[in-house]
């Protein structure tokens, strides 16, 4: 999935769904780091990809929180 498609999907989700997505990504990041530490990870680019996805989710959550504060 391209990053622009991923961002479009995120923007359509509710805040609760994005927090669930963030929790799932953090679990995935932990698992990948453990695999990397034990030498079981063959695709090291997955760690970077998950880290970028986490940043995208956090950015959109922050933008929505900021936009919501301005509207109130």
Wavefront OBJ file of the C-alpha trace (Angstrom):
o trace
v 0.000 0.000 0.000
v 1.353 3.383 -0.954
v 1.787 5.932 1.797
v -0.753 8.299 0.226
v -3.379 5.525 0.210
v -2.527 4.702 3.814
v -2.953 8.355 4.834
v -6.301 8.589 3.023
v -7.500 5.498 4.882
v -6.354 6.958 8.194
v -8.112 10.261 7.632
v -11.375 8.364 7.158
v -11.056 6.599 10.525
v -12.309 7.795 13.882
v -9.947 8.836 16.648
v -10.559 5.583 18.537
v -9.777 3.525 15.427
v -6.555 5.453 14.888
v -5.512 4.838 18.494
v -6.138 1.116 17.966
v -4.052 1.291 14.785
v -1.280 3.028 16.719
v -1.327 0.346 19.417
v -1.143 -2.400 16.796
v 1.756 -0.669 15.053
v 3.643 -0.307 18.326
v 3.199 -4.033 19.019
v 4.446 -4.797 15.521
v 7.415 -2.484 16.055
v 8.277 -4.265 19.303
v 8.058 -7.687 17.646
v 10.258 -6.553 14.759
v 12.837 -5.114 17.150
v 12.932 -8.399 19.066
v 13.370 -10.341 15.826
v 16.145 -7.978 14.795
v 17.910 -8.344 18.152
v 17.837 -12.139 17.935
v 18.962 -12.182 14.311
v 15.677 -13.592 12.973
v 14.661 -10.540 10.927
v 15.515 -10.936 7.263
v 13.873 -7.722 6.014
v 15.355 -4.918 8.083
v 13.429 -2.298 6.088
v 10.226 -3.363 7.879
v 11.410 -1.655 11.073
v 11.743 1.669 9.256
v 8.411 1.228 7.483
v 6.555 0.610 10.750
v 8.280 3.583 12.368
v 7.116 5.813 9.508
v 3.558 4.482 9.782
v 3.564 5.297 13.496
v 4.695 8.839 12.708
v 1.929 9.217 10.110
v -0.746 8.085 12.550
v 0.541 10.376 15.300
v 0.669 13.323 12.877
v -2.928 12.835 11.762
v -4.137 12.425 15.359
v -2.344 15.650 16.290
v -3.789 17.491 13.270
v -7.307 16.380 14.135
v -6.830 17.370 17.774
v -5.539 20.782 16.697
v -8.360 21.232 14.205
v -10.901 20.219 16.837
v -9.483 22.722 19.321
v -9.753 25.539 16.765
v -13.361 24.655 15.948
v -14.427 24.791 19.599
l 1 2 3 4 5 6 7 8 9 10 11 12 13 14 15 16 17 18 19 20 21 22 23 24 25 26 27 28 29 30 31 32 33 34 35 36 37 38 39 40 41 42 43 44 45 46 47 48 49 50 51 52 53 54 55 56 57 58 59 60 61 62 63 64 65 66 67 68 69 70 71 72
